[in-house]
Amino acid sequence: MKEFDLMKSEIKKAERFAANKSNEPCFLAAWSYSGVDDLGWADVLCEMDSAESGEYVSTVHLCVYMNDRRRSYVARVMPTV
């Protein structure tokens, strides 16, 4: 399997999205993905923490298009249990 890592622009998209939804500055604490599908899309789950307190804020679902990484977008904030 080819090595995969998030680009700076993809991290910023996830951080900005989480900050807008939670009304506090956030940073990427951890991320995971399970591979690329037949169409070239990778679903990445990003765990976002508060930049002020360091506590968990939300999980952001980032869709990464491997053929053109500029087309990556944030799909949604995952519901917390």
MDTraj code that builds the backbone (N, CA, C; nanometers):
import mdtraj as md
import numpy as np

residues = "MET LYS GLU PHE ASP LEU MET LYS SER GLU ILE LYS LYS ALA GLU ARG PHE ALA ALA ASN LYS SER ASN GLU PRO CYS PHE LEU ALA ALA TRP SER TYR SER GLY VAL ASP ASP LEU GLY TRP ALA ASP VAL LEU CYS GLU MET ASP SER ALA GLU SER GLY GLU TYR VAL SER THR VAL HIS LEU CYS VAL TYR MET ASN ASP ARG ARG ARG SER TYR VAL ALA ARG VAL MET PRO THR VAL".split()
xyz = np.array([
    [0.0836, -0.1175, 0.0000],
    [0.0000, 0.0000, 0.0000],
    [0.0888, 0.1248, 0.0000],
    [0.0498, 0.2221, -0.0755],
    [0.1242, 0.3473, -0.0861],
    [0.1142, 0.4268, 0.0447],
    [0.2236, 0.4914, 0.0842],
    [0.2258, 0.5731, 0.2050],
    [0.1295, 0.6910, 0.1910],
    [0.0546, 0.7196, 0.2955],
    [-0.0443, 0.8275, 0.2926],
    [-0.0200, 0.9213, 0.4100],
    [-0.0235, 1.0501, 0.3840],
    [-0.0123, 1.1509, 0.4882],
    [-0.0972, 1.2705, 0.4474],
    [-0.1542, 1.3376, 0.5447],
    [-0.2351, 1.4554, 0.5150],
    [-0.1466, 1.5728, 0.4767],
    [-0.1954, 1.6526, 0.3816],
    [-0.1248, 1.7740, 0.3419],
    [-0.1619, 1.8869, 0.4382],
    [-0.0785, 1.9914, 0.4431],
    [-0.1062, 2.1053, 0.5306],
    [-0.2419, 2.1679, 0.5010],
    [-0.2760, 2.1794, 0.3723],
    [-0.4037, 2.2414, 0.3351],
    [-0.5225, 2.1579, 0.3836],
    [-0.5095, 2.0251, 0.3818],
    [-0.6180, 1.9387, 0.4294],
    [-0.6338, 1.9496, 0.5806],
    [-0.5232, 1.9612, 0.6514],
    [-0.5284, 1.9788, 0.7966],
    [-0.5958, 2.1116, 0.8304],
    [-0.5592, 2.2168, 0.7580],
    [-0.6184, 2.3485, 0.7814],
    [-0.7688, 2.3477, 0.7540],
    [-0.8131, 2.2758, 0.6496],
    [-0.9560, 2.2657, 0.6197],
    [-1.0303, 2.2039, 0.7376],
    [-0.9759, 2.0958, 0.7919],
    [-1.0398, 2.0279, 0.9048],
    [-1.0394, 2.1166, 1.0294],
    [-0.9279, 2.1844, 1.0563],
    [-0.9192, 2.2716, 1.1733],
    [-1.0163, 2.3887, 1.1630],
    [-1.0230, 2.4507, 1.0451],
    [-1.1141, 2.5631, 1.0249],
    [-1.2602, 2.5204, 1.0408],
    [-1.2935, 2.4054, 0.9842],
    [-1.4309, 2.3551, 0.9924],
    [-1.4699, 2.3272, 1.1374],
    [-1.3821, 2.2604, 1.2117],
    [-1.4109, 2.2288, 1.3522],
    [-1.4209, 2.3561, 1.4358],
    [-1.3348, 2.4534, 1.4075],
    [-1.3383, 2.5796, 1.4821],
    [-1.4684, 2.6545, 1.4564],
    [-1.5164, 2.6526, 1.3344],
    [-1.6427, 2.7194, 1.3025],
    [-1.7615, 2.6517, 1.3708],
    [-1.7586, 2.5198, 1.3796],
    [-1.8694, 2.4459, 1.4404],
    [-1.8683, 2.4554, 1.5926],
    [-1.7502, 2.4627, 1.6544],
    [-1.7413, 2.4612, 1.8002],
    [-1.7214, 2.6000, 1.8609],
    [-1.6973, 2.7005, 1.7777],
    [-1.6741, 2.8378, 1.8234],
    [-1.5529, 2.8507, 1.9154],
    [-1.4521, 2.7672, 1.8940],
    [-1.3263, 2.7794, 1.9664],
    [-1.2139, 2.7268, 1.8767],
    [-1.0919, 2.7781, 1.8940],
    [-0.9815, 2.7322, 1.8083],
    [-0.9512, 2.5844, 1.8323],
    [-0.9278, 2.5107, 1.7233],
    [-0.9039, 2.3666, 1.7310],
    [-0.7757, 2.3290, 1.6583],
    [-0.7223, 2.2119, 1.6942],
    [-0.6074, 2.1571, 1.6227],
    [-0.6287, 2.0087, 1.5996],
    [-0.5599, 1.9553, 1.5019],
    [-0.5684, 1.8131, 1.4682],
    [-0.4864, 1.7333, 1.5683],
    [-0.5521, 1.6467, 1.6437],
    [-0.4833, 1.5649, 1.7430],
    [-0.4452, 1.4282, 1.6863],
    [-0.5341, 1.3694, 1.6057],
    [-0.5077, 1.2371, 1.5482],
    [-0.5957, 1.2184, 1.4253],
    [-0.5551, 1.1278, 1.3372],
    [-0.6360, 1.0971, 1.2204],
    [-0.6163, 0.9515, 1.1818],
    [-0.7149, 0.8977, 1.1101],
    [-0.7059, 0.7602, 1.0615],
    [-0.7808, 0.7473, 0.9298],
    [-0.7389, 0.6502, 0.8511],
    [-0.8111, 0.6198, 0.7269],
    [-0.7954, 0.4725, 0.6975],
    [-0.8870, 0.4185, 0.6175],
    [-0.8881, 0.2745, 0.5936],
    [-0.8514, 0.2378, 0.4507],
    [-0.7985, 0.3301, 0.3743],
    [-0.7582, 0.2999, 0.2377],
    [-0.8349, 0.3823, 0.1365],
    [-0.8049, 0.3587, 0.0106],
    [-0.8636, 0.4340, -0.0999],
    [-0.9621, 0.3437, -0.1738],
    [-1.0804, 0.3987, -0.2089],
    [-1.1789, 0.3184, -0.2816],
    [-1.1457, 0.3129, -0.4311],
    [-1.2299, 0.2468, -0.5082],
    [-1.2059, 0.2268, -0.6511],
    [-1.2050, 0.3569, -0.7309],
    [-1.2736, 0.4600, -0.6822],
    [-1.2813, 0.5874, -0.7529],
    [-1.1700, 0.6844, -0.7141],
    [-1.0867, 0.6459, -0.6185],
    [-0.9736, 0.7297, -0.5786],
    [-0.9992, 0.8172, -0.4578],
    [-1.1060, 0.7925, -0.3829],
    [-1.1377, 0.8717, -0.2644],
    [-1.0937, 0.7992, -0.1376],
    [-1.0387, 0.8743, -0.0438],
    [-1.0023, 0.8216, 0.0878],
    [-1.0841, 0.8949, 0.1925],
    [-1.1487, 0.8198, 0.2806],
    [-1.2230, 0.8793, 0.3915],
    [-1.1310, 0.8864, 0.5117],
    [-1.1096, 1.0073, 0.5623],
    [-1.0187, 1.0295, 0.6738],
    [-1.0988, 1.0843, 0.7914],
    [-1.0833, 1.0222, 0.9076],
    [-1.1461, 1.0712, 1.0291],
    [-1.0417, 1.1469, 1.1091],
    [-1.0702, 1.2737, 1.1394],
    [-0.9766, 1.3621, 1.2093],
    [-1.0324, 1.3951, 1.3469],
    [-0.9559, 1.3628, 1.4501],
    [-0.9955, 1.3964, 1.5863],
    [-0.9445, 1.5365, 1.6184],
    [-1.0367, 1.6249, 1.6509],
    [-1.0030, 1.7636, 1.6768],
    [-1.0092, 1.7938, 1.8262],
    [-0.9060, 1.8617, 1.8768],
    [-0.9004, 1.9018, 2.0167],
    [-0.8985, 2.0530, 2.0264],
    [-0.9393, 2.1036, 2.1427],
    [-0.9397, 2.2478, 2.1665],
    [-0.7966, 2.2979, 2.1825],
    [-0.7649, 2.4095, 2.1168],
    [-0.6306, 2.4670, 2.1277],
    [-0.6100, 2.5312, 2.2646],
    [-0.7175, 2.5679, 2.3314],
    [-0.7067, 2.6342, 2.4617],
    [-0.6941, 2.5344, 2.5763],
    [-0.7815, 2.4340, 2.5784],
    [-0.7824, 2.3405, 2.6911],
    [-0.7189, 2.2056, 2.6591],
    [-0.7059, 2.1723, 2.5302],
    [-0.6491, 2.0437, 2.4909],
    [-0.7479, 1.9291, 2.5001],
    [-0.8740, 1.9582, 2.5285],
    [-0.9761, 1.8548, 2.5408],
    [-1.0384, 1.8234, 2.4044],
    [-1.0921, 1.7022, 2.3935],
    [-1.1581, 1.6578, 2.2710],
    [-1.2755, 1.7495, 2.2377],
    [-1.2866, 1.7877, 2.1085],
    [-1.3959, 1.8730, 2.0625],
    [-1.4895, 1.7945, 1.9712],
    [-1.4353, 1.7356, 1.8644],
    [-1.5195, 1.6634, 1.7690],
    [-1.4333, 1.5775, 1.6770],
    [-1.5017, 1.4963, 1.5982],
    [-1.4366, 1.4181, 1.4937],
    [-1.4891, 1.4688, 1.3600],
    [-1.3982, 1.5052, 1.2703],
    [-1.4333, 1.5614, 1.1403],
    [-1.4083, 1.4555, 1.0327],
    [-1.5039, 1.4400, 0.9420],
    [-1.4927, 1.3459, 0.8301],
    [-1.4399, 1.4227, 0.7093],
    [-1.3182, 1.3929, 0.6685],
    [-1.2520, 1.4592, 0.5566],
    [-1.2464, 1.3632, 0.4379],
    [-1.2933, 1.4081, 0.3225],
    [-1.2886, 1.3274, 0.2001],
    [-1.1719, 1.3766, 0.1145],
    [-1.0783, 1.2873, 0.0866],
    [-0.9568, 1.3224, 0.0127],
    [-0.9596, 1.2523, -0.1222],
    [-0.9507, 1.3293, -0.2295],
    [-0.9461, 1.2747, -0.3654],
    [-0.7990, 1.2575, -0.4037],
    [-0.7544, 1.1340, -0.4149],
    [-0.6127, 1.1051, -0.4320],
    [-0.5582, 1.1493, -0.5684],
    [-0.6428, 1.1571, -0.6706],
    [-0.5963, 1.1975, -0.8033],
    [-0.5704, 1.3477, -0.8127],
    [-0.6389, 1.4270, -0.7296],
    [-0.6202, 1.5719, -0.7268],
    [-0.6489, 1.6194, -0.5852],
    [-0.5451, 1.6297, -0.5027],
    [-0.5606, 1.6567, -0.3599],
    [-0.6242, 1.7928, -0.3325],
    [-0.6248, 1.8842, -0.4306],
    [-0.6889, 2.0144, -0.4107],
    [-0.8401, 2.0012, -0.3969],
    [-0.8969, 1.8896, -0.4424],
    [-1.0415, 1.8689, -0.4377],
    [-1.0892, 1.8094, -0.3053],
    [-1.0015, 1.7940, -0.2102],
    [-1.0397, 1.7412, -0.0798],
    [-1.1391, 1.8350, -0.0130],
    [-1.2328, 1.7777, 0.0605],
    [-1.3330, 1.8596, 0.1292],
    [-1.3751, 1.7944, 0.2599],
    [-1.4297, 1.8768, 0.3493],
    [-1.4821, 1.8285, 0.4759],
    [-1.6281, 1.7928, 0.4564],
    [-1.6632, 1.6690, 0.4864],
    [-1.7994, 1.6227, 0.4642],
    [-1.8914, 1.6589, 0.5806],
    [-1.8455, 1.6358, 0.7042],
    [-1.9325, 1.6604, 0.8193],
    [-1.8555, 1.6436, 0.9491],
    [-1.9199, 1.6868, 1.0556],
    [-1.8696, 1.6581, 1.1898],
    [-1.9410, 1.5332, 1.2347],
    [-1.8657, 1.4342, 1.2770],
    [-1.9251, 1.3075, 1.3203],
    [-1.9957, 1.3265, 1.4542],
    [-2.1096, 1.2623, 1.4726],
    [-2.1793, 1.2735, 1.6022],
    [-2.0988, 1.2061, 1.7124],
    [-2.0981, 1.2681, 1.8285],
    [-2.0275, 1.2103, 1.9430],
    [-2.1231, 1.1251, 2.0234],
    [-2.0698, 1.0209, 2.0821],
    [-2.1543, 0.9267, 2.1578],
    [-2.1503, 0.9607, 2.3046],
])
top = md.Topology()
chain = top.add_chain()
for i, resn in enumerate(residues, 1):
    res = top.add_residue(resn, chain, resSeq=i)
    for name in ("N", "CA", "C"):
        top.add_atom(name, md.element.get_by_symbol(name[0]), res)
traj = md.Trajectory(xyz[None], top)
